[in-house]
Amino acid sequence: MGAKFAKGITAGALIGMAAGMMMVPSMDRQTKRKIRRANRVVKSYGGDMINSMRDMMMDK
């Protein structure tokens, strides 16, 4: 897996979350909170994955 692939997966997840939020504008507070938490997890995981990929590429 290359860095472009990891970036693409992360970008796709974030775009999907944003699209989902636009389709359901009348969410209650609890649902919005869950989405924000999931967004933070995805961003964190994506950043960690990109950093790991970068480290692997630099080691070679």
PQR file of N, CA, C, O and H, with PARSE charges and radii, in Angstrom:
ATOM      1  N   MET A   1       0.847  -1.183   0.000 -0.4000 1.5000
ATOM      2  CA  MET A   1       0.000   0.000   0.000 -0.0000 2.0000
ATOM      3  C   MET A   1       0.885   1.235   0.000  0.5500 1.7000
ATOM      4  O   MET A   1       1.830   1.335   0.782 -0.5500 1.4000
ATOM      5  N   GLY A   2       0.576   2.160  -0.869 -0.4000 1.5000
ATOM      6  CA  GLY A   2       1.347   3.381  -0.933 -0.0000 2.0000
ATOM      7  C   GLY A   2       0.709   4.498  -0.144  0.5500 1.7000
ATOM      8  O   GLY A   2      -0.415   4.388   0.344 -0.5500 1.4000
ATOM      9  H   GLY A   2      -0.192   2.079  -1.505  0.4000 1.0000
ATOM     10  N   ALA A   3       1.457   5.573  -0.034 -0.4000 1.5000
ATOM     11  CA  ALA A   3       0.968   6.734   0.708 -0.0000 2.0000
ATOM     12  C   ALA A   3      -0.253   7.343   0.020  0.5500 1.7000
ATOM     13  O   ALA A   3      -1.165   7.837   0.684 -0.5500 1.4000
ATOM     14  H   ALA A   3       2.371   5.663  -0.431  0.4000 1.0000
ATOM     15  N   LYS A   4      -0.266   7.306  -1.307 -0.4000 1.5000
ATOM     16  CA  LYS A   4      -1.416   7.856  -2.035 -0.0000 2.0000
ATOM     17  C   LYS A   4      -2.686   7.073  -1.714  0.5500 1.7000
ATOM     18  O   LYS A   4      -3.768   7.644  -1.579 -0.5500 1.4000
ATOM     19  H   LYS A   4       0.474   6.905  -1.846  0.4000 1.0000
ATOM     20  N   PHE A   5      -2.534   5.767  -1.595 -0.4000 1.5000
ATOM     21  CA  PHE A   5      -3.689   4.927  -1.274 -0.0000 2.0000
ATOM     22  C   PHE A   5      -4.238   5.273   0.104  0.5500 1.7000
ATOM     23  O   PHE A   5      -5.448   5.418   0.280 -0.5500 1.4000
ATOM     24  H   PHE A   5      -1.655   5.303  -1.705  0.4000 1.0000
ATOM     25  N   ALA A   6      -3.345   5.405   1.078 -0.4000 1.5000
ATOM     26  CA  ALA A   6      -3.766   5.732   2.447 -0.0000 2.0000
ATOM     27  C   ALA A   6      -4.437   7.097   2.490  0.5500 1.7000
ATOM     28  O   ALA A   6      -5.451   7.277   3.164 -0.5500 1.4000
ATOM     29  H   ALA A   6      -2.362   5.288   0.935  0.4000 1.0000
ATOM     30  N   LYS A   7      -3.874   8.050   1.775 -0.4000 1.5000
ATOM     31  CA  LYS A   7      -4.486   9.386   1.726 -0.0000 2.0000
ATOM     32  C   LYS A   7      -5.857   9.317   1.067  0.5500 1.7000
ATOM     33  O   LYS A   7      -6.793   9.989   1.499 -0.5500 1.4000
ATOM     34  H   LYS A   7      -3.050   7.904   1.227  0.4000 1.0000
ATOM     35  N   GLY A   8      -5.974   8.509   0.028 -0.4000 1.5000
ATOM     36  CA  GLY A   8      -7.253   8.365  -0.661 -0.0000 2.0000
ATOM     37  C   GLY A   8      -8.322   7.745   0.224  0.5500 1.7000
ATOM     38  O   GLY A   8      -9.474   8.179   0.217 -0.5500 1.4000
ATOM     39  H   GLY A   8      -5.214   7.963  -0.323  0.4000 1.0000
ATOM     40  N   ILE A   9      -7.936   6.729   0.986 -0.4000 1.5000
ATOM     41  CA  ILE A   9      -8.884   6.088   1.907 -0.0000 2.0000
ATOM     42  C   ILE A   9      -9.344   7.085   2.960  0.5500 1.7000
ATOM     43  O   ILE A   9     -10.535   7.183   3.257 -0.5500 1.4000
ATOM     44  H   ILE A   9      -7.001   6.376   0.992  0.4000 1.0000
ATOM     45  N   THR A  10      -8.393   7.824   3.523 -0.4000 1.5000
ATOM     46  CA  THR A  10      -8.723   8.807   4.558 -0.0000 2.0000
ATOM     47  C   THR A  10      -9.620   9.903   3.997  0.5500 1.7000
ATOM     48  O   THR A  10     -10.623  10.270   4.611 -0.5500 1.4000
ATOM     49  H   THR A  10      -7.426   7.745   3.282  0.4000 1.0000
ATOM     50  N   ALA A  11      -9.255  10.420   2.831 -0.4000 1.5000
ATOM     51  CA  ALA A  11     -10.062  11.472   2.212 -0.0000 2.0000
ATOM     52  C   ALA A  11     -11.468  10.959   1.902  0.5500 1.7000
ATOM     53  O   ALA A  11     -12.450  11.669   2.120 -0.5500 1.4000
ATOM     54  H   ALA A  11      -8.441  10.122   2.333  0.4000 1.0000
ATOM     55  N   GLY A  12     -11.566   9.741   1.401 -0.4000 1.5000
ATOM     56  CA  GLY A  12     -12.874   9.164   1.095 -0.0000 2.0000
ATOM     57  C   GLY A  12     -13.745   9.019   2.332  0.5500 1.7000
ATOM     58  O   GLY A  12     -14.949   9.271   2.287 -0.5500 1.4000
ATOM     59  H   GLY A  12     -10.768   9.165   1.224  0.4000 1.0000
ATOM     60  N   ALA A  13     -13.130   8.612   3.433 -0.4000 1.5000
ATOM     61  CA  ALA A  13     -13.891   8.469   4.678 -0.0000 2.0000
ATOM     62  C   ALA A  13     -14.402   9.822   5.156  0.5500 1.7000
ATOM     63  O   ALA A  13     -15.553   9.945   5.576 -0.5500 1.4000
ATOM     64  H   ALA A  13     -12.152   8.407   3.469  0.4000 1.0000
ATOM     65  N   LEU A  14     -13.550  10.828   5.092 -0.4000 1.5000
ATOM     66  CA  LEU A  14     -13.956  12.162   5.542 -0.0000 2.0000
ATOM     67  C   LEU A  14     -15.031  12.757   4.635  0.5500 1.7000
ATOM     68  O   LEU A  14     -15.979  13.378   5.117 -0.5500 1.4000
ATOM     69  H   LEU A  14     -12.616  10.728   4.750  0.4000 1.0000
ATOM     70  N   ILE A  15     -14.887  12.569   3.338 -0.4000 1.5000
ATOM     71  CA  ILE A  15     -15.892  13.076   2.399 -0.0000 2.0000
ATOM     72  C   ILE A  15     -17.219  12.348   2.612  0.5500 1.7000
ATOM     73  O   ILE A  15     -18.281  12.969   2.566 -0.5500 1.4000
ATOM     74  H   ILE A  15     -14.117  12.065   2.946  0.4000 1.0000
ATOM     75  N   GLY A  16     -17.163  11.050   2.844 -0.4000 1.5000
ATOM     76  CA  GLY A  16     -18.378  10.280   3.112 -0.0000 2.0000
ATOM     77  C   GLY A  16     -19.087  10.748   4.365  0.5500 1.7000
ATOM     78  O   GLY A  16     -20.315  10.839   4.397 -0.5500 1.4000
ATOM     79  H   GLY A  16     -16.300  10.546   2.882  0.4000 1.0000
ATOM     80  N   MET A  17     -18.312  11.046   5.400 -0.4000 1.5000
ATOM     81  CA  MET A  17     -18.917  11.546   6.637 -0.0000 2.0000
ATOM     82  C   MET A  17     -19.575  12.907   6.402  0.5500 1.7000
ATOM     83  O   MET A  17     -20.681  13.159   6.880 -0.5500 1.4000
ATOM     84  H   MET A  17     -17.315  10.972   5.374  0.4000 1.0000
ATOM     85  N   ALA A  18     -18.890  13.775   5.667 -0.4000 1.5000
ATOM     86  CA  ALA A  18     -19.449  15.099   5.392 -0.0000 2.0000
ATOM     87  C   ALA A  18     -20.733  14.981   4.572  0.5500 1.7000
ATOM     88  O   ALA A  18     -21.713  15.673   4.850 -0.5500 1.4000
ATOM     89  H   ALA A  18     -17.991  13.570   5.279  0.4000 1.0000
ATOM     90  N   ALA A  19     -20.732  14.113   3.572 -0.4000 1.5000
ATOM     91  CA  ALA A  19     -21.928  13.920   2.750 -0.0000 2.0000
ATOM     92  C   ALA A  19     -23.078  13.379   3.598  0.5500 1.7000
ATOM     93  O   ALA A  19     -24.220  13.814   3.449 -0.5500 1.4000
ATOM     94  H   ALA A  19     -19.937  13.551   3.346  0.4000 1.0000
ATOM     95  N   GLY A  20     -22.783  12.454   4.469 -0.4000 1.5000
ATOM     96  CA  GLY A  20     -23.809  11.907   5.350 -0.0000 2.0000
ATOM     97  C   GLY A  20     -24.400  12.959   6.264  0.5500 1.7000
ATOM     98  O   GLY A  20     -25.605  12.973   6.517 -0.5500 1.4000
ATOM     99  H   GLY A  20     -21.855  12.101   4.590  0.4000 1.0000
ATOM    100  N   MET A  21     -23.549  13.839   6.758 -0.4000 1.5000
ATOM    101  CA  MET A  21     -24.040  14.903   7.638 -0.0000 2.0000
ATOM    102  C   MET A  21     -24.944  15.873   6.882  0.5500 1.7000
ATOM    103  O   MET A  21     -25.906  16.389   7.451 -0.5500 1.4000
ATOM    104  H   MET A  21     -22.570  13.829   6.553  0.4000 1.0000
ATOM    105  N   MET A  22     -24.646  16.127   5.604 -0.4000 1.5000
ATOM    106  CA  MET A  22     -25.488  17.034   4.820 -0.0000 2.0000
ATOM    107  C   MET A  22     -26.838  16.403   4.497  0.5500 1.7000
ATOM    108  O   MET A  22     -27.838  17.108   4.364 -0.5500 1.4000
ATOM    109  H   MET A  22     -23.865  15.708   5.142  0.4000 1.0000
ATOM    110  N   MET A  23     -26.867  15.096   4.372 -0.4000 1.5000
ATOM    111  CA  MET A  23     -28.118  14.422   4.027 -0.0000 2.0000
ATOM    112  C   MET A  23     -29.069  14.312   5.214  0.5500 1.7000
ATOM    113  O   MET A  23     -30.271  14.123   5.024 -0.5500 1.4000
ATOM    114  H   MET A  23     -26.054  14.524   4.480  0.4000 1.0000
ATOM    115  N   VAL A  24     -28.562  14.426   6.404 -0.4000 1.5000
ATOM    116  CA  VAL A  24     -29.392  14.298   7.600 -0.0000 2.0000
ATOM    117  C   VAL A  24     -29.193  15.541   8.472  0.5500 1.7000
ATOM    118  O   VAL A  24     -28.559  15.465   9.525 -0.5500 1.4000
ATOM    119  H   VAL A  24     -27.586  14.580   6.558  0.4000 1.0000
ATOM    120  N   PRO A  25     -29.732  16.686   8.035 -0.5600 1.5000
ATOM    121  CA  PRO A  25     -29.486  17.927   8.777  0.2800 2.0000
ATOM    122  C   PRO A  25     -30.243  18.019  10.107  0.5500 1.7000
ATOM    123  O   PRO A  25     -29.861  18.801  10.977 -0.5500 1.4000
ATOM    124  N   SER A  26     -31.291  17.244  10.269 -0.4000 1.5000
ATOM    125  CA  SER A  26     -32.099  17.363  11.481 -0.0000 2.0000
ATOM    126  C   SER A  26     -31.742  16.294  12.520  0.5500 1.7000
ATOM    127  O   SER A  26     -32.623  15.675  13.116 -0.5500 1.4000
ATOM    128  H   SER A  26     -31.601  16.609   9.562  0.4000 1.0000
ATOM    129  N   MET A  27     -30.445  16.091  12.725 -0.4000 1.5000
ATOM    130  CA  MET A  27     -30.006  15.105  13.709 -0.0000 2.0000
ATOM    131  C   MET A  27     -30.100  15.688  15.112  0.5500 1.7000
ATOM    132  O   MET A  27     -30.002  16.900  15.304 -0.5500 1.4000
ATOM    133  H   MET A  27     -29.730  16.594  12.240  0.4000 1.0000
ATOM    134  N   ASP A  28     -30.286  14.825  16.069 -0.4000 1.5000
ATOM    135  CA  ASP A  28     -30.294  15.293  17.445 -0.0000 2.0000
ATOM    136  C   ASP A  28     -28.854  15.480  17.941  0.5500 1.7000
ATOM    137  O   ASP A  28     -27.898  15.085  17.274 -0.5500 1.4000
ATOM    138  H   ASP A  28     -30.365  13.840  15.913  0.4000 1.0000
ATOM    139  N   ARG A  29     -28.727  16.070  19.085 -0.4000 1.5000
ATOM    140  CA  ARG A  29     -27.415  16.416  19.642 -0.0000 2.0000
ATOM    141  C   ARG A  29     -26.542  15.182  19.860  0.5500 1.7000
ATOM    142  O   ARG A  29     -25.336  15.220  19.616 -0.5500 1.4000
ATOM    143  H   ARG A  29     -29.504  16.391  19.627  0.4000 1.0000
ATOM    144  N   GLN A  30     -27.148  14.092  20.319 -0.4000 1.5000
ATOM    145  CA  GLN A  30     -26.385  12.874  20.602 -0.0000 2.0000
ATOM    146  C   GLN A  30     -25.786  12.280  19.323  0.5500 1.7000
ATOM    147  O   GLN A  30     -24.640  11.832  19.321 -0.5500 1.4000
ATOM    148  H   GLN A  30     -28.128  14.060  20.518  0.4000 1.0000
ATOM    149  N   THR A  31     -26.559  12.279  18.249 -0.4000 1.5000
ATOM    150  CA  THR A  31     -26.068  11.748  16.982 -0.0000 2.0000
ATOM    151  C   THR A  31     -24.919  12.594  16.458  0.5500 1.7000
ATOM    152  O   THR A  31     -23.917  12.058  15.985 -0.5500 1.4000
ATOM    153  H   THR A  31     -27.490  12.643  18.251  0.4000 1.0000
ATOM    154  N   LYS A  32     -25.058  13.911  16.538 -0.4000 1.5000
ATOM    155  CA  LYS A  32     -23.980  14.795  16.097 -0.0000 2.0000
ATOM    156  C   LYS A  32     -22.712  14.555  16.908  0.5500 1.7000
ATOM    157  O   LYS A  32     -21.607  14.573  16.365 -0.5500 1.4000
ATOM    158  H   LYS A  32     -25.872  14.347  16.922  0.4000 1.0000
ATOM    159  N   ARG A  33     -22.876  14.332  18.199 -0.4000 1.5000
ATOM    160  CA  ARG A  33     -21.725  14.070  19.067 -0.0000 2.0000
ATOM    161  C   ARG A  33     -21.031  12.766  18.644  0.5500 1.7000
ATOM    162  O   ARG A  33     -19.803  12.702  18.601 -0.5500 1.4000
ATOM    163  H   ARG A  33     -23.774  14.317  18.639  0.4000 1.0000
ATOM    164  N   LYS A  34     -21.814  11.737  18.335 -0.4000 1.5000
ATOM    165  CA  LYS A  34     -21.238  10.465  17.897 -0.0000 2.0000
ATOM    166  C   LYS A  34     -20.467  10.635  16.590  0.5500 1.7000
ATOM    167  O   LYS A  34     -19.398  10.051  16.411 -0.5500 1.4000
ATOM    168  H   LYS A  34     -22.812  11.789  18.370  0.4000 1.0000
ATOM    169  N   ILE A  35     -21.014  11.432  15.687 -0.4000 1.5000
ATOM    170  CA  ILE A  35     -20.345  11.662  14.409 -0.0000 2.0000
ATOM    171  C   ILE A  35     -19.038  12.417  14.621  0.5500 1.7000
ATOM    172  O   ILE A  35     -18.028  12.099  13.993 -0.5500 1.4000
ATOM    173  H   ILE A  35     -21.883  11.906  15.833  0.4000 1.0000
ATOM    174  N   ARG A  36     -19.052  13.418  15.507 -0.4000 1.5000
ATOM    175  CA  ARG A  36     -17.815  14.161  15.787 -0.0000 2.0000
ATOM    176  C   ARG A  36     -16.752  13.239  16.374  0.5500 1.7000
ATOM    177  O   ARG A  36     -15.579  13.331  16.013 -0.5500 1.4000
ATOM    178  H   ARG A  36     -19.873  13.676  16.017  0.4000 1.0000
ATOM    179  N   ARG A  37     -17.157  12.357  17.274 -0.4000 1.5000
ATOM    180  CA  ARG A  37     -16.203  11.405  17.864 -0.0000 2.0000
ATOM    181  C   ARG A  37     -15.635  10.479  16.790  0.5500 1.7000
ATOM    182  O   ARG A  37     -14.429  10.243  16.736 -0.5500 1.4000
ATOM    183  H   ARG A  37     -18.110  12.282  17.568  0.4000 1.0000
ATOM    184  N   ALA A  38     -16.509   9.965  15.945 -0.4000 1.5000
ATOM    185  CA  ALA A  38     -16.056   9.074  14.876 -0.0000 2.0000
ATOM    186  C   ALA A  38     -15.110   9.807  13.935  0.5500 1.7000
ATOM    187  O   ALA A  38     -14.131   9.231  13.460 -0.5500 1.4000
ATOM    188  H   ALA A  38     -17.489  10.158  15.989  0.4000 1.0000
ATOM    189  N   ASN A  39     -15.398  11.069  13.667 -0.4000 1.5000
ATOM    190  CA  ASN A  39     -14.548  11.873  12.805 -0.0000 2.0000
ATOM    191  C   ASN A  39     -13.154  12.004  13.405  0.5500 1.7000
ATOM    192  O   ASN A  39     -12.155  11.877  12.697 -0.5500 1.4000
ATOM    193  H   ASN A  39     -16.193  11.537  14.052  0.4000 1.0000
ATOM    194  N   ARG A  40     -13.087  12.259  14.708 -0.4000 1.5000
ATOM    195  CA  ARG A  40     -11.782  12.372  15.372 -0.0000 2.0000
ATOM    196  C   ARG A  40     -11.015  11.057  15.296  0.5500 1.7000
ATOM    197  O   ARG A  40      -9.804  11.050  15.076 -0.5500 1.4000
ATOM    198  H   ARG A  40     -13.898  12.362  15.283  0.4000 1.0000
ATOM    199  N   VAL A  41     -11.721   9.950  15.477 -0.4000 1.5000
ATOM    200  CA  VAL A  41     -11.065   8.639  15.415 -0.0000 2.0000
ATOM    201  C   VAL A  41     -10.515   8.387  14.016  0.5500 1.7000
ATOM    202  O   VAL A  41      -9.380   7.935  13.864 -0.5500 1.4000
ATOM    203  H   VAL A  41     -12.705   9.956  15.656  0.4000 1.0000
ATOM    204  N   VAL A  42     -11.319   8.679  12.994 -0.4000 1.5000
ATOM    205  CA  VAL A  42     -10.884   8.456  11.612 -0.0000 2.0000
ATOM    206  C   VAL A  42      -9.689   9.339  11.285  0.5500 1.7000
ATOM    207  O   VAL A  42      -8.725   8.875  10.677 -0.5500 1.4000
ATOM    208  H   VAL A  42     -12.241   9.047  13.117  0.4000 1.0000
ATOM    209  N   LYS A  43      -9.740  10.605  11.681 -0.4000 1.5000
ATOM    210  CA  LYS A  43      -8.611  11.506  11.429 -0.0000 2.0000
ATOM    211  C   LYS A  43      -7.354  11.002  12.119  0.5500 1.7000
ATOM    212  O   LYS A  43      -6.274  10.997  11.529 -0.5500 1.4000
ATOM    213  H   LYS A  43     -10.523  10.982  12.176  0.4000 1.0000
ATOM    214  N   SER A  44      -7.494  10.587  13.352 -0.4000 1.5000
ATOM    215  CA  SER A  44      -6.348  10.088  14.112 -0.0000 2.0000
ATOM    216  C   SER A  44      -5.776   8.835  13.458  0.5500 1.7000
ATOM    217  O   SER A  44      -4.564   8.723  13.273 -0.5500 1.4000
ATOM    218  H   SER A  44      -8.371  10.591  13.832  0.4000 1.0000
ATOM    219  N   TYR A  45      -6.644   7.901  13.111 -0.4000 1.5000
ATOM    220  CA  TYR A  45      -6.204   6.661  12.480 -0.0000 2.0000
ATOM    221  C   TYR A  45      -5.539   6.946  11.137  0.5500 1.7000
ATOM    222  O   TYR A  45      -4.492   6.381  10.822 -0.5500 1.4000
ATOM    223  H   TYR A  45      -7.629   7.992  13.260  0.4000 1.0000
ATOM    224  N   GLY A  46      -6.150   7.821  10.356 -0.4000 1.5000
ATOM    225  CA  GLY A  46      -5.580   8.173   9.054 -0.0000 2.0000
ATOM    226  C   GLY A  46      -4.218   8.821   9.192  0.5500 1.7000
ATOM    227  O   GLY A  46      -3.293   8.502   8.445 -0.5500 1.4000
ATOM    228  H   GLY A  46      -7.000   8.280  10.612  0.4000 1.0000
ATOM    229  N   GLY A  47      -4.092   9.732  10.149 -0.4000 1.5000
ATOM    230  CA  GLY A  47      -2.805  10.382  10.382 -0.0000 2.0000
ATOM    231  C   GLY A  47      -1.753   9.390  10.829  0.5500 1.7000
ATOM    232  O   GLY A  47      -0.607   9.449  10.382 -0.5500 1.4000
ATOM    233  H   GLY A  47      -4.844   9.991  10.756  0.4000 1.0000
ATOM    234  N   ASP A  48      -2.136   8.477  11.711 -0.4000 1.5000
ATOM    235  CA  ASP A  48      -1.203   7.444  12.172 -0.0000 2.0000
ATOM    236  C   ASP A  48      -0.766   6.548  11.015  0.5500 1.7000
ATOM    237  O   ASP A  48       0.406   6.191  10.899 -0.5500 1.4000
ATOM    238  H   ASP A  48      -3.067   8.429  12.074  0.4000 1.0000
ATOM    239  N   MET A  49      -1.729   6.191  10.160 -0.4000 1.5000
ATOM    240  CA  MET A  49      -1.417   5.335   9.030 -0.0000 2.0000
ATOM    241  C   MET A  49      -0.458   6.039   8.073  0.5500 1.7000
ATOM    242  O   MET A  49       0.498   5.430   7.590 -0.5500 1.4000
ATOM    243  H   MET A  49      -2.681   6.482  10.254  0.4000 1.0000
ATOM    244  N   ILE A  50      -0.707   7.302   7.802 -0.4000 1.5000
ATOM    245  CA  ILE A  50       0.167   8.054   6.899 -0.0000 2.0000
ATOM    246  C   ILE A  50       1.559   8.179   7.496  0.5500 1.7000
ATOM    247  O   ILE A  50       2.554   8.021   6.789 -0.5500 1.4000
ATOM    248  H   ILE A  50      -1.483   7.796   8.195  0.4000 1.0000
ATOM    249  N   ASN A  51       1.638   8.459   8.788 -0.4000 1.5000
ATOM    250  CA  ASN A  51       2.949   8.557   9.432 -0.0000 2.0000
ATOM    251  C   ASN A  51       3.690   7.225   9.384  0.5500 1.7000
ATOM    252  O   ASN A  51       4.899   7.200   9.154 -0.5500 1.4000
ATOM    253  H   ASN A  51       0.830   8.587   9.363  0.4000 1.0000
ATOM    254  N   SER A  52       2.987   6.131   9.597 -0.4000 1.5000
ATOM    255  CA  SER A  52       3.618   4.807   9.529 -0.0000 2.0000
ATOM    256  C   SER A  52       4.128   4.525   8.123  0.5500 1.7000
ATOM    257  O   SER A  52       5.236   4.020   7.944 -0.5500 1.4000
ATOM    258  H   SER A  52       2.005   6.152   9.785  0.4000 1.0000
ATOM    259  N   MET A  53       3.314   4.854   7.135 -0.4000 1.5000
ATOM    260  CA  MET A  53       3.728   4.656   5.743 -0.0000 2.0000
ATOM    261  C   MET A  53       4.966   5.486   5.430  0.5500 1.7000
ATOM    262  O   MET A  53       5.902   5.007   4.791 -0.5500 1.4000
ATOM    263  H   MET A  53       2.414   5.264   7.281  0.4000 1.0000
ATOM    264  N   ARG A  54       4.959   6.732   5.884 -0.4000 1.5000
ATOM    265  CA  ARG A  54       6.092   7.619   5.639 -0.0000 2.0000
ATOM    266  C   ARG A  54       7.356   7.045   6.283  0.5500 1.7000
ATOM    267  O   ARG A  54       8.424   7.046   5.672 -0.5500 1.4000
ATOM    268  H   ARG A  54       4.198   7.121   6.402  0.4000 1.0000
ATOM    269  N   ASP A  55       7.231   6.558   7.512 -0.4000 1.5000
ATOM    270  CA  ASP A  55       8.382   5.968   8.203 -0.0000 2.0000
ATOM    271  C   ASP A  55       8.898   4.734   7.469  0.5500 1.7000
ATOM    272  O   ASP A  55      10.107   4.542   7.343 -0.5500 1.4000
ATOM    273  H   ASP A  55       6.363   6.558   8.009  0.4000 1.0000
ATOM    274  N   MET A  56       7.975   3.895   6.984 -0.4000 1.5000
ATOM    275  CA  MET A  56       8.388   2.701   6.247 -0.0000 2.0000
ATOM    276  C   MET A  56       9.121   3.080   4.972  0.5500 1.7000
ATOM    277  O   MET A  56      10.103   2.434   4.607 -0.5500 1.4000
ATOM    278  H   MET A  56       6.992   4.050   7.087  0.4000 1.0000
ATOM    279  N   MET A  57       8.658   4.114   4.293 -0.4000 1.5000
ATOM    280  CA  MET A  57       9.290   4.539   3.047 -0.0000 2.0000
ATOM    281  C   MET A  57      10.662   5.153   3.306  0.5500 1.7000
ATOM    282  O   MET A  57      11.581   4.985   2.505 -0.5500 1.4000
ATOM    283  H   MET A  57       7.860   4.639   4.590  0.4000 1.0000
ATOM    284  N   MET A  58      10.797   5.855   4.412 -0.4000 1.5000
ATOM    285  CA  MET A  58      12.074   6.493   4.735 -0.0000 2.0000
ATOM    286  C   MET A  58      13.115   5.453   5.160  0.5500 1.7000
ATOM    287  O   MET A  58      14.311   5.660   4.955 -0.5500 1.4000
ATOM    288  H   MET A  58      10.050   5.991   5.062  0.4000 1.0000
ATOM    289  N   ASP A  59      12.674   4.343   5.747 -0.4000 1.5000
ATOM    290  CA  ASP A  59      13.593   3.299   6.193 -0.0000 2.0000
ATOM    291  C   ASP A  59      14.199   2.525   5.029  0.5500 1.7000
ATOM    292  O   ASP A  59      15.293   1.974   5.154 -0.5500 1.4000
ATOM    293  H   ASP A  59      11.703   4.174   5.914  0.4000 1.0000
ATOM    294  N   LYS A  60      13.511   2.481   3.917 -0.4000 1.5000
ATOM    295  CA  LYS A  60      13.997   1.693   2.766 -0.0000 2.0000
ATOM    296  C   LYS A  60      15.030   2.431   1.989  0.5500 1.7000
ATOM    297  O   LYS A  60      15.540   1.915   0.995 -0.5500 1.4000
ATOM    298  H   LYS A  60      12.622   2.929   3.816  0.4000 1.0000
TER
END
